[in-house]
Each structure stands twice: as C-alpha cells, then as structure tokens.
Amino acid sequence: MRGHPTNAYSRYVSLMKIILPAGILFSIGLALGWPYFISIGKESLSKIDLSRPEIQENRMVHPHYISTDNQGQPFHLTAEWAKQKTEDLADLIQPEGSMTMLEGETFKVNSKKGHYDTQGKILILQENVTLTSTDGYLIKTEKARINIDKKIIEGDDFIEGSGPTGAIMGTNGFKVENHPHGKKVITLKGVSRVILTNVSRKKDKKSHEN
C-alpha cells in the first residue's frame, strides 16, 4: 500500500528544514574561511610566522615576522597590521622589533610606520622612531634603517637621546654597528654633542669620599 501523499510531503518538508540551514551555514563558513586558506600558501613564500591573523585584501592583523642574521641570531618583528605589497615587501603600521648584537645587548625599535623586506632582511622605520638598548641607550629620530644580517642600525636625520654616561645629540643621524671581535660602536654623524652628566656625578662622588 502506498503511503499517504500528505505524509510524504511532510517528510520532504522536514528534510528540507535540515538541509537548507546546513547548506547556508556551509556557504557562510566557506566565504569567511577562504581568505585564511589563501594566506596559508603565502606564508611559505614570504617566510612570515602569523599567529591566526585576520586577512583582508592582503592586510594582516598583528603579523609576527621571525628571521635570523647570518650568524643565526634571531630577529623578531611585530606590527599592528601589515599590507603585503609584493612577495617580499610589506608596509607596516606601528612596527616593533628586537635585535641582539654580538656582545649580547638587545636593541628594541619601534615607530609609527615602516617597511620590511623579507628577502633582503632590511627594515625601514619612519616617524617617531625610538631605539632603546639593554645597556642604557635611548635614541629618538624620524627615520632609521636596520640591516639584520650586518647588524647595523643607522639613520641620517637629527637624533637626540641619552646613554649610560649622559645626553647625546647628532645633527646628521647615527650608526650602531659591530666592529671586529664583536665590539659595539655607536657613531653620531654631523655636528654632535655628548653631555657626560653621569661621569661628572661619579667624579664628584669620588672627590667627596676622598
């Protein structure tokens, strides 16, 4: 005996109530997840370590770049977001980076914006650039370049700041580099000035003790 047409129609309606919502949810999930699937292929090309970023129109939120210099020492770089211009070049907003010199000091840098070349391992920082080191240096300027392999940090704009012995100033920028045997050297370019306030205090303290 054939089933009643009404029962068959009811079963059809019930089945559609399950299939249609599931299909809609699958379509929405595919649309939202597609940019992430695309990004997986780009990571291996640009050598970017991304911790579950949100990607829209080649923009990566909170990217984390990890690289090493030619001696295997790590360099870390993060940003509020990055826009991939080419396979190797990205524009950065609020970049922050850290690099360890041969003597062991760590330099940290940050700025309002910048550009990072993953192939050449060159970081360009622009606007409100701040450089600090674990041995007491603070440098402020408007533009700086970092060569990760050569461990060179330099700029050609006016700089001011402070060091372990006092205040520093350079009209044409600065350069931080490692000389032979791993000794770090900081050079102030152009007309420069170093105020040795901390040295004076130490001398005054010794004279009072004597």
Residue frames as a rotation matrix with the C-alpha (Angstrom) as fourth column:
MET 1
0.584 0.812 0.000 0.00
0.812 -0.584 0.000 0.00
0.000 0.000 -1.000 0.00
ARG 2
-0.204 -0.657 0.726 1.35
0.603 -0.668 -0.436 3.37
0.771 0.349 0.532 -0.93
GLY 3
-0.557 -0.073 -0.827 1.90
0.776 -0.400 -0.487 5.98
-0.295 -0.914 0.280 1.80
HIS 4
0.562 0.816 -0.136 -0.39
0.748 -0.572 -0.337 8.94
-0.353 0.087 -0.932 2.01
PRO 5
0.216 -0.499 0.839 0.83
0.707 -0.513 -0.487 11.86
0.674 0.698 0.242 -0.17
THR 6
0.784 0.125 0.608 0.47
-0.237 -0.845 0.479 14.19
0.574 -0.519 -0.633 2.80
ASN 7
0.868 -0.486 0.096 2.93
0.096 0.355 0.930 12.12
-0.486 -0.798 0.355 4.87
ALA 8
0.272 -0.787 0.554 5.47
0.959 0.266 -0.093 12.06
-0.075 0.557 0.827 2.04
TYR 9
0.351 -0.088 0.932 5.22
0.349 -0.911 -0.217 15.81
0.869 0.402 -0.289 1.65
SER 10
0.951 0.030 0.307 5.64
-0.267 -0.417 0.868 16.29
0.154 -0.908 -0.389 5.41
ARG 11
0.616 -0.779 0.117 8.80
0.556 0.535 0.637 14.18
-0.559 -0.327 0.762 5.35
TYR 12
0.170 -0.524 0.834 10.09
0.896 -0.271 -0.353 16.23
0.411 0.807 0.424 2.41
VAL 13
0.628 0.132 0.767 9.44
-0.058 -0.975 0.216 19.50
0.776 -0.180 -0.604 4.26
SER 14
0.954 -0.276 0.112 11.15
-0.093 0.083 0.992 18.18
-0.283 -0.957 0.054 7.40
LEU 15
0.392 -0.847 0.358 14.17
0.860 0.476 0.184 17.10
-0.326 0.236 0.915 5.37
MET 16
0.225 -0.260 0.939 14.44
0.621 -0.704 -0.344 20.50
0.751 0.660 0.003 3.69
LYS 17
0.910 0.147 0.387 14.34
-0.185 -0.693 0.697 22.19
0.371 -0.706 -0.604 7.11
ILE 18
0.702 -0.705 0.097 17.56
0.224 0.349 0.910 20.33
-0.676 -0.617 0.403 7.93
ILE 19
0.175 -0.669 0.722 19.36
0.963 0.270 0.017 20.52
-0.206 0.692 0.692 4.58
LEU 20
0.538 0.094 0.838 18.74
0.524 -0.816 -0.244 24.18
0.661 0.570 -0.488 3.75
PRO 21
0.950 -0.225 0.215 20.10
-0.311 -0.675 0.669 25.69
-0.005 -0.703 -0.712 7.02
ALA 22
0.499 -0.810 0.308 23.11
0.343 0.511 0.788 23.35
-0.796 -0.288 0.533 6.84
GLY 23
0.234 -0.375 0.897 23.82
0.969 0.013 -0.247 24.46
0.081 0.927 0.367 3.29
ILE 24
0.791 0.105 0.603 23.55
0.132 -0.991 -0.001 28.11
0.598 0.081 -0.798 4.24
LEU 25
0.861 -0.491 0.133 25.93
-0.254 -0.187 0.949 27.66
-0.441 -0.851 -0.286 7.18
PHE 26
0.319 -0.763 0.562 28.43
0.717 0.582 0.383 25.82
-0.620 0.281 0.733 4.96
SER 27
0.405 -0.110 0.908 28.34
0.777 -0.482 -0.405 28.64
0.481 0.870 -0.110 2.39
ILE 28
0.914 -0.050 0.402 28.91
-0.220 -0.895 0.388 31.29
0.340 -0.444 -0.829 5.05
GLY 29
0.702 -0.679 0.214 31.78
0.000 0.302 0.953 29.32
-0.712 -0.670 0.212 6.59
LEU 30
0.262 -0.601 0.755 33.44
0.929 0.369 -0.029 28.87
-0.261 0.709 0.655 3.21
ALA 31
0.605 0.027 0.796 33.15
0.440 -0.844 -0.306 32.58
0.664 0.535 -0.522 2.43
LEU 32
0.907 -0.250 0.339 34.67
-0.419 -0.616 0.666 33.59
0.043 -0.747 -0.664 5.78
GLY 33
0.588 -0.691 0.420 37.42
0.030 0.537 0.843 30.97
-0.808 -0.484 0.336 5.75
TRP 34
0.814 -0.226 0.535 38.54
0.579 0.255 -0.774 31.38
0.038 0.940 0.339 2.13
PRO 35
0.710 -0.606 0.359 40.93
-0.433 -0.778 -0.456 34.34
0.556 0.168 -0.814 2.80
TYR 36
0.456 -0.550 0.699 42.58
-0.745 0.194 0.639 32.29
-0.487 -0.812 -0.321 5.57
PHE 37
0.653 -0.194 0.732 43.09
0.359 0.931 -0.073 29.29
-0.667 0.310 0.677 3.27
ILE 38
0.849 -0.353 0.394 44.66
0.267 -0.356 -0.895 31.62
0.456 0.865 -0.208 0.69
SER 39
0.658 -0.596 0.460 47.02
-0.723 -0.671 0.164 33.03
0.211 -0.440 -0.873 3.34
ILE 40
0.706 -0.397 0.586 48.45
-0.111 0.756 0.645 29.60
-0.699 -0.520 0.490 4.14
GLY 41
0.648 -0.455 0.610 50.12
0.762 0.393 -0.515 29.46
-0.005 0.799 0.601 0.74
LYS 42
0.682 -0.375 0.628 51.54
-0.035 -0.874 -0.485 32.96
0.731 0.308 -0.609 1.12
GLU 43
0.869 -0.349 0.350 53.19
-0.414 -0.127 0.902 32.21
-0.271 -0.928 -0.254 4.47
SER 44
0.540 -0.694 0.477 55.68
0.532 0.720 0.445 29.77
-0.652 0.014 0.758 2.98
LEU 45
0.461 -0.350 0.815 56.57
0.778 -0.282 -0.561 32.20
0.427 0.893 0.142 0.20
SER 46
0.474 -0.217 0.853 57.14
-0.173 -0.973 -0.152 35.28
0.863 -0.076 -0.499 2.35
LYS 47
-0.318 -0.624 -0.714 58.51
0.546 0.495 -0.675 33.37
0.775 -0.605 0.183 5.35
ILE 48
-0.428 0.290 0.856 56.11
-0.641 -0.765 -0.061 35.07
0.638 -0.575 0.513 7.74
ASP 49
-0.797 0.212 -0.566 55.11
0.506 0.746 -0.433 33.46
0.330 -0.632 -0.701 11.00
LEU 50
-0.512 0.702 0.495 51.47
-0.547 -0.711 0.443 34.51
0.663 -0.044 0.748 11.54
SER 51
-0.973 0.215 -0.086 49.53
0.197 0.573 -0.796 33.62
-0.122 -0.791 -0.600 14.66
ARG 52
-0.263 0.944 0.198 45.98
0.940 0.298 -0.169 33.25
-0.219 0.142 -0.965 13.34
PRO 53
-0.873 -0.089 -0.479 45.82
0.052 -0.995 0.090 36.70
-0.484 0.054 0.873 11.67
GLU 54
0.347 0.935 0.076 42.73
0.410 -0.078 -0.909 38.23
-0.843 0.347 -0.411 10.13
ILE 55
-0.732 -0.672 0.108 43.43
0.331 -0.214 0.919 38.77
-0.595 0.709 0.379 6.45
GLN 56
0.523 0.847 0.100 41.51
0.559 -0.251 -0.790 41.12
-0.644 0.469 -0.604 4.17
GLU 57
0.984 -0.113 0.140 42.83
0.058 -0.540 -0.839 42.45
0.170 0.834 -0.525 0.87
ASN 58
0.282 -0.947 -0.150 46.40
0.504 0.280 -0.817 41.31
0.816 0.155 0.557 1.71
ARG 59
0.001 -0.252 0.968 46.24
-0.681 -0.709 -0.184 43.06
0.732 -0.659 -0.172 5.09
MET 60
0.000 -0.108 -0.994 47.47
0.475 0.875 -0.095 41.03
0.880 -0.472 0.051 8.05
VAL 61
0.620 0.296 0.727 46.46
-0.462 -0.611 0.643 41.98
0.634 -0.734 -0.243 11.59
HIS 62
0.605 -0.463 0.648 49.18
-0.694 0.093 0.714 41.55
-0.391 -0.882 -0.265 14.24
PRO 63
0.808 -0.383 -0.447 51.74
-0.084 0.676 -0.732 39.82
0.583 0.629 0.514 11.98
HIS 64
0.685 -0.657 0.315 54.83
-0.369 0.061 0.928 38.30
-0.628 -0.752 -0.200 13.59
TYR 65
0.757 -0.522 -0.393 57.96
-0.351 0.181 -0.919 38.13
0.550 0.834 -0.046 11.43
ILE 66
0.720 -0.590 0.365 60.78
-0.163 0.367 0.916 35.86
-0.674 -0.719 0.168 12.58
SER 67
0.833 -0.527 -0.168 64.19
-0.143 0.088 -0.986 35.95
0.534 0.845 -0.002 10.92
THR 68
0.693 -0.702 -0.164 67.85
0.469 0.265 0.843 35.28
-0.548 -0.661 0.513 11.71
ASP 69
0.604 -0.581 -0.546 71.07
-0.714 -0.699 -0.045 37.05
-0.355 0.417 -0.837 10.81
ASN 70
0.513 -0.443 -0.735 74.00
-0.537 0.503 -0.677 35.40
0.670 0.742 0.020 9.04
GLN 71
-0.674 -0.733 0.086 75.24
-0.515 0.384 -0.766 34.09
0.529 -0.561 -0.637 12.41
GLY 72
-0.461 0.566 -0.684 71.93
0.422 0.818 0.392 32.51
0.780 -0.108 -0.616 13.36
GLN 73
-0.896 0.164 -0.413 70.87
0.333 -0.369 -0.868 35.08
-0.295 -0.915 0.276 15.95
PRO 74
-0.191 0.936 0.296 67.13
0.980 0.196 0.012 35.80
-0.047 0.292 -0.955 15.95
PHE 75
-0.995 0.095 -0.021 65.34
-0.096 -0.993 0.069 38.97
-0.014 0.070 0.997 14.92
HIS 76
-0.397 0.917 -0.046 61.70
0.882 0.367 -0.297 39.48
-0.255 -0.158 -0.954 15.88
LEU 77
-0.988 0.153 -0.020 59.30
-0.151 -0.935 0.320 41.99
0.030 0.319 0.947 14.34
THR 78
-0.356 0.934 -0.014 55.63
0.885 0.332 -0.326 42.61
-0.300 -0.129 -0.945 15.09
ALA 79
-0.978 0.121 0.168 53.16
-0.047 -0.920 0.389 45.28
0.202 0.372 0.906 13.99
GLU 80
-0.422 0.905 0.043 49.58
-0.450 -0.168 -0.877 46.40
-0.787 -0.390 0.478 14.45
TRP 81
0.659 0.536 0.528 48.98
0.169 0.578 -0.798 45.36
-0.733 0.615 0.290 10.88
ALA 82
-0.514 -0.841 -0.171 50.84
-0.127 -0.123 0.984 44.86
-0.849 0.527 -0.044 7.62
LYS 83
0.714 0.654 -0.248 49.92
-0.341 0.015 -0.940 45.18
-0.611 0.756 0.234 3.96
GLN 84
-0.027 -0.727 0.686 51.79
0.434 0.610 0.663 42.85
-0.901 0.316 0.299 1.62
LYS 85
0.317 0.081 -0.945 52.86
-0.617 -0.739 -0.270 44.95
-0.721 0.668 -0.184 -1.40
THR 86
0.174 -0.310 -0.935 54.90
-0.828 0.469 -0.309 42.23
0.534 0.827 -0.175 -3.11
GLU 87
0.629 0.036 -0.777 56.02
0.142 0.977 0.161 38.72
0.765 -0.211 0.609 -2.24
ASP 88
-0.076 -0.812 -0.579 58.95
0.862 0.238 -0.447 40.10
0.501 -0.533 0.682 -0.19
LEU 89
-0.896 -0.301 0.325 57.92
0.167 -0.909 -0.382 43.65
0.411 -0.288 0.865 0.76
ALA 90
0.047 0.921 -0.387 55.33
0.910 0.120 0.396 44.69
0.411 -0.371 -0.833 3.36
ASP 91
-0.340 -0.010 0.941 54.15
-0.202 -0.976 -0.084 48.07
0.919 -0.219 0.329 4.65
LEU 92
-0.377 0.103 -0.920 53.84
0.805 0.528 -0.270 48.16
0.458 -0.843 -0.282 8.45
ILE 93
0.226 0.445 0.866 51.83
-0.255 -0.831 0.494 50.19
0.940 -0.333 -0.075 10.94
GLN 94
0.598 -0.088 0.796 53.22
-0.797 -0.162 0.581 50.53
0.078 -0.983 -0.167 14.49
PRO 95
0.546 -0.458 -0.702 56.16
0.045 0.852 -0.521 48.13
0.837 0.253 0.486 13.94
GLU 96
0.606 -0.441 0.662 58.19
-0.778 -0.155 0.609 46.91
-0.166 -0.884 -0.437 16.92
GLY 97
0.711 -0.414 -0.569 61.37
-0.057 0.772 -0.633 44.88
0.701 0.482 0.525 16.58
SER 98
0.730 -0.552 0.404 64.26
-0.513 -0.051 0.857 43.50
-0.452 -0.833 -0.321 18.63
MET 99
0.730 -0.593 -0.339 67.78
-0.054 0.445 -0.894 42.50
0.681 0.671 0.293 17.59
THR 100
0.878 -0.478 -0.020 70.62
0.129 0.197 0.972 41.06
-0.461 -0.856 0.235 19.67
MET 101
0.628 -0.739 -0.244 74.13
-0.725 -0.442 -0.527 42.36
0.282 0.508 -0.814 19.00
LEU 102
0.289 -0.591 -0.753 77.27
-0.012 0.784 -0.620 40.19
0.957 0.188 0.220 19.13
GLU 103
-0.719 -0.607 0.339 78.17
-0.302 -0.167 -0.939 41.40
0.626 -0.777 -0.063 22.63
GLY 104
-0.709 0.493 -0.505 74.78
0.676 0.681 -0.284 40.30
0.204 -0.542 -0.815 23.90
GLU 105
-0.750 0.476 -0.458 72.94
-0.104 -0.769 -0.630 43.64
-0.653 -0.425 0.627 24.19
THR 106
-0.314 0.740 0.595 69.44
0.930 0.365 0.037 43.71
-0.190 0.565 -0.803 22.78
PHE 107
-0.959 0.075 -0.273 68.22
-0.129 -0.974 0.185 46.72
-0.252 0.213 0.944 20.81
LYS 108
-0.224 0.949 0.222 64.49
0.839 0.304 -0.452 47.35
-0.496 0.085 -0.864 20.60
VAL 109
-0.991 -0.083 -0.108 62.99
0.009 -0.829 0.559 49.65
-0.136 0.553 0.822 17.97
ASN 110
-0.135 0.974 0.181 59.53
0.878 0.202 -0.434 51.00
-0.459 0.100 -0.883 17.27
SER 111
-0.970 -0.116 -0.214 57.95
0.005 -0.887 0.461 53.67
-0.243 0.447 0.861 15.08
LYS 112
-0.195 0.950 -0.244 54.67
-0.567 -0.313 -0.762 54.89
-0.800 -0.010 0.600 13.66
LYS 113
0.889 0.454 -0.064 55.13
-0.313 0.499 -0.808 53.11
-0.335 0.738 0.585 10.33
GLY 114
-0.143 -0.988 0.057 57.72
-0.606 0.133 0.784 51.22
-0.782 0.078 -0.618 8.32
HIS 115
0.651 0.223 -0.726 58.60
-0.733 0.434 -0.524 48.83
0.199 0.873 0.446 5.51
TYR 116
0.133 -0.594 0.793 60.10
-0.545 0.625 0.559 45.35
-0.828 -0.507 -0.241 5.75
ASP 117
0.305 -0.186 -0.934 61.97
-0.882 0.316 -0.350 43.49
0.361 0.930 -0.068 3.01
THR 118
0.752 0.061 0.657 61.96
-0.445 0.782 0.437 39.81
-0.487 -0.621 0.615 3.99
GLN 119
0.884 -0.446 0.143 64.34
0.416 0.607 -0.677 38.83
0.215 0.658 0.722 1.19
GLY 120
0.167 -0.857 0.487 66.99
0.112 -0.475 -0.873 41.49
0.980 0.201 0.017 1.84
LYS 121
0.225 0.022 -0.974 66.33
0.942 0.252 0.223 41.47
0.251 -0.967 0.036 5.60
ILE 122
-0.858 -0.415 0.302 66.09
0.362 -0.906 -0.219 45.26
0.365 -0.078 0.928 5.68
LEU 123
0.121 0.886 -0.449 63.70
0.992 -0.119 0.034 47.15
-0.024 -0.449 -0.893 7.98
ILE 124
-0.692 -0.230 0.684 62.91
0.327 -0.945 0.013 50.83
0.643 0.233 0.729 7.35
LEU 125
-0.117 0.627 -0.770 61.34
0.976 -0.072 -0.206 52.77
-0.185 -0.775 -0.604 10.22
GLN 126
-0.636 -0.020 0.772 59.62
0.367 -0.887 0.280 56.14
0.679 0.461 0.572 9.79
GLU 127
0.015 0.642 0.767 58.04
-0.336 -0.719 0.609 58.75
0.942 -0.267 0.205 12.08
ASN 128
0.508 0.159 0.846 58.55
-0.842 -0.115 0.527 58.81
0.181 -0.981 0.076 15.85
VAL 129
0.452 -0.445 -0.773 61.35
0.037 0.876 -0.481 56.26
0.891 0.189 0.412 15.74
THR 130
0.559 -0.277 0.782 62.59
-0.829 -0.222 0.514 55.14
0.031 -0.935 -0.354 19.15
LEU 131
0.313 -0.574 -0.757 65.62
-0.043 0.787 -0.615 52.94
0.949 0.225 0.221 19.76
THR 132
0.573 -0.156 0.804 66.47
-0.819 -0.142 0.556 51.53
0.028 -0.977 -0.209 23.20
SER 133
0.042 -0.620 -0.784 69.13
-0.276 0.747 -0.605 49.08
0.960 0.242 -0.140 24.34
THR 134
0.767 0.265 -0.585 69.62
0.382 0.544 0.747 46.88
0.516 -0.796 0.316 27.37
ASP 135
-0.131 -0.873 -0.469 72.86
0.982 -0.050 -0.181 48.72
0.135 -0.485 0.864 28.20
GLY 136
-0.074 0.207 -0.976 71.11
0.720 -0.666 -0.195 52.07
-0.690 -0.717 -0.100 28.66
TYR 137
-0.954 -0.291 -0.074 70.86
0.158 -0.696 0.700 53.87
-0.256 0.656 0.710 25.31
LEU 138
0.155 0.988 0.030 67.79
0.665 -0.082 -0.742 55.78
-0.730 0.135 -0.670 24.16
ILE 139
-0.892 -0.431 -0.134 67.72
0.161 -0.582 0.797 57.38
-0.422 0.690 0.589 20.70
LYS 140
0.209 0.978 0.009 64.84
0.485 -0.096 -0.869 59.28
-0.849 0.186 -0.494 19.10
THR 141
-0.818 -0.434 -0.378 64.69
-0.134 -0.495 0.858 60.26
-0.559 0.753 0.347 15.44
GLU 142
0.086 0.910 -0.405 62.35
-0.717 -0.225 -0.660 60.33
-0.692 0.347 0.633 12.43
LYS 143
0.814 0.169 -0.557 63.86
-0.537 0.584 -0.608 57.63
0.223 0.794 0.566 10.22
ALA 144
-0.049 -0.844 0.535 66.14
-0.805 0.350 0.480 54.62
-0.592 -0.407 -0.696 10.66
ARG 145
0.452 0.079 -0.888 67.35
-0.708 0.637 -0.304 51.60
0.542 0.766 0.344 8.67
ILE 146
0.243 -0.350 0.905 68.14
-0.716 0.564 0.411 48.19
-0.655 -0.747 -0.114 10.10
ASN 147
0.137 -0.308 -0.942 70.29
-0.773 0.562 -0.296 45.67
0.620 0.768 -0.161 8.24
ILE 148
0.824 0.320 0.467 69.63
-0.560 0.585 0.586 42.42
-0.086 -0.745 0.662 10.06
ASP 149
0.838 -0.528 -0.138 72.47
0.442 0.805 -0.397 40.36
0.321 0.271 0.907 8.53
LYS 150
-0.046 -0.923 0.382 75.12
0.389 -0.368 -0.845 43.04
0.920 0.109 0.376 9.10
LYS 151
0.234 0.240 -0.942 73.68
0.972 -0.028 0.234 44.10
0.029 -0.970 -0.240 12.48
ILE 152
-0.876 -0.467 0.122 73.71
0.473 -0.881 0.026 47.77
0.095 0.080 0.992 11.52
ILE 153
0.322 0.923 -0.209 71.17
0.933 -0.347 -0.093 50.32
-0.159 -0.165 -0.973 12.75
GLU 154
-0.732 -0.645 -0.218 71.54
0.584 -0.759 0.286 53.79
-0.350 0.082 0.933 11.26
GLY 155
0.498 0.853 0.156 69.78
0.834 -0.422 -0.354 56.97
-0.236 0.307 -0.922 10.25
ASP 156
-0.463 -0.679 0.570 70.58
0.828 -0.561 0.005 60.29
0.317 0.474 0.821 8.59
ASP 157
0.337 0.663 0.669 68.08
0.249 -0.748 0.616 62.56
0.908 -0.041 -0.417 10.37
PHE 158
-0.265 -0.372 0.889 68.57
-0.663 -0.600 -0.449 64.59
0.700 -0.709 -0.088 13.54
ILE 159
0.205 0.299 -0.932 68.75
0.440 0.823 0.360 62.43
0.874 -0.484 0.037 16.66
GLU 160
-0.241 -0.288 0.927 68.64
-0.758 -0.540 -0.365 63.09
0.605 -0.791 -0.088 20.37
GLY 161
0.634 0.461 -0.621 68.60
0.005 0.800 0.599 60.86
0.773 -0.383 0.506 23.37
SER 162
0.467 -0.473 0.747 70.71
-0.884 -0.232 0.406 59.57
-0.019 -0.850 -0.527 26.22
GLY 163
0.257 -0.476 -0.841 73.30
-0.157 0.838 -0.522 56.94
0.954 0.266 0.140 27.04
PRO 164
0.487 -0.093 -0.869 74.90
0.751 0.553 0.361 55.39
0.447 -0.828 0.339 30.11
THR 165
-0.438 -0.778 -0.450 77.07
0.897 -0.412 -0.161 58.50
-0.060 -0.474 0.878 30.60
GLY 166
-0.517 0.269 -0.813 74.60
0.119 -0.918 -0.379 61.28
-0.848 -0.292 0.443 29.70
ALA 167
0.545 0.811 -0.215 72.74
-0.012 -0.249 -0.969 63.07
-0.838 0.530 -0.125 26.90
ILE 168
-0.561 -0.695 0.450 73.59
0.465 0.186 0.866 62.69
-0.685 0.695 0.219 23.19
MET 169
0.558 0.698 -0.449 72.71
-0.044 -0.515 -0.856 64.64
-0.829 0.497 -0.257 20.03
GLY 170
-0.567 -0.726 0.390 73.62
0.407 0.165 0.898 64.34
-0.716 0.668 0.202 16.33
THR 171
-0.178 0.518 -0.837 72.51
-0.547 -0.759 -0.353 66.64
-0.818 0.394 0.418 13.52
ASN 172
-0.123 0.056 -0.991 73.01
-0.979 0.159 0.130 64.12
0.165 0.986 0.035 10.70
GLY 173
0.660 0.563 -0.498 71.98
-0.500 0.823 0.269 60.91
0.561 0.071 0.825 12.36
PHE 174
0.156 -0.526 0.836 73.73
-0.867 0.333 0.371 57.94
-0.473 -0.783 -0.404 13.94
LYS 175
0.278 -0.077 -0.957 75.10
-0.604 0.761 -0.237 54.48
0.746 0.645 0.165 13.29
VAL 176
0.306 -0.161 0.938 75.20
-0.801 0.489 0.345 51.41
-0.514 -0.857 0.021 15.52
GLU 177
0.627 -0.153 -0.764 77.40
-0.526 0.641 -0.559 48.56
0.575 0.752 0.321 14.32
ASN 178
0.875 -0.393 0.282 79.61
0.039 0.639 0.768 45.70
-0.483 -0.661 0.575 15.43
HIS 179
0.403 -0.835 -0.374 83.33
-0.904 -0.301 -0.303 46.14
0.140 0.460 -0.877 14.84
PRO 180
0.050 -0.457 -0.888 85.78
-0.252 0.855 -0.454 43.21
0.967 0.246 -0.072 14.69
HIS 181
-0.853 -0.347 -0.390 85.85
0.186 0.496 -0.848 40.97
0.488 -0.796 -0.358 17.77
GLY 182
-0.161 0.929 -0.333 82.18
0.832 0.309 0.460 41.82
0.530 -0.203 -0.823 18.39
LYS 183
-0.655 -0.110 -0.748 82.67
0.613 -0.657 -0.439 45.25
-0.443 -0.746 0.497 19.95
LYS 184
0.323 0.871 0.370 79.65
0.946 -0.300 -0.122 47.51
0.005 0.390 -0.921 19.50
VAL 185
-0.792 -0.565 -0.231 80.27
0.546 -0.825 0.147 51.09
-0.274 -0.009 0.962 18.31
ILE 186
0.429 0.903 0.005 77.79
0.846 -0.400 -0.352 53.98
-0.316 0.155 -0.936 18.23
THR 187
-0.715 -0.674 0.186 78.72
0.687 -0.628 0.366 56.86
-0.130 0.390 0.912 15.91
LEU 188
0.322 0.760 -0.565 77.00
0.500 -0.643 -0.580 60.26
-0.804 -0.095 -0.587 15.90
LYS 189
-0.138 -0.339 0.931 77.01
0.990 -0.082 0.117 61.88
0.037 0.937 0.347 12.45
GLY 190
0.287 0.217 0.933 77.48
0.441 -0.895 0.073 65.57
0.851 0.390 -0.352 11.64
VAL 191
-0.434 -0.338 0.835 77.66
-0.509 -0.673 -0.537 68.15
0.743 -0.658 0.121 14.42
SER 192
0.274 0.494 -0.825 77.25
0.359 0.744 0.564 66.13
0.892 -0.451 0.026 17.58
ARG 193
-0.199 -0.282 0.938 77.25
-0.742 -0.582 -0.332 66.66
0.640 -0.762 -0.094 21.30
VAL 194
0.151 0.184 -0.971 77.66
0.457 0.858 0.234 64.37
0.876 -0.479 0.046 24.28
ILE 195
0.135 -0.031 0.990 76.99
-0.729 -0.680 0.078 65.68
0.671 -0.732 -0.114 27.78
LEU 196
-0.294 -0.370 -0.881 78.74
0.199 0.878 -0.435 63.42
0.935 -0.303 -0.185 30.29
THR 197
0.179 0.466 0.866 76.47
-0.719 -0.538 0.439 64.07
0.671 -0.702 0.239 33.24
ASN 198
0.960 0.241 -0.144 76.77
-0.097 0.766 0.635 60.65
0.264 -0.596 0.759 34.84
VAL 199
0.233 -0.953 -0.194 80.58
0.713 0.303 -0.633 60.70
0.661 0.010 0.750 34.61
SER 200
-0.321 -0.318 0.892 80.65
-0.218 -0.892 -0.396 64.10
0.921 -0.322 0.217 36.34
ARG 201
0.580 0.621 0.527 78.46
-0.671 -0.004 0.742 62.79
0.463 -0.784 0.414 39.14
LYS 202
0.844 -0.319 -0.431 80.74
0.419 0.894 0.157 59.79
0.335 -0.313 0.889 39.66
LYS 203
-0.169 -0.957 0.237 83.80
0.543 -0.291 -0.788 62.08
0.823 -0.004 0.568 39.82
ASP 204
-0.101 0.211 0.972 82.05
-0.583 -0.805 0.114 64.40
0.806 -0.555 0.204 42.29
LYS 205
0.878 0.479 0.023 81.09
-0.321 0.551 0.771 61.42
0.356 -0.684 0.637 44.43
LYS 206
0.506 -0.768 -0.393 84.69
0.721 0.627 -0.296 60.14
0.474 -0.133 0.871 44.49
SER 207
-0.342 -0.663 0.666 86.07
0.170 -0.741 -0.650 63.59
0.924 -0.110 0.366 45.37
HIS 208
0.283 0.530 0.800 83.65
-0.733 -0.418 0.536 63.89
0.618 -0.738 0.270 48.30
GLU 209
0.949 0.058 -0.309 84.63
0.107 0.864 0.492 60.43
0.295 -0.500 0.814 49.51
ASN 210
0.086 -0.991 -0.100 88.31
0.761 0.130 -0.635 61.44
0.643 -0.022 0.766 49.44
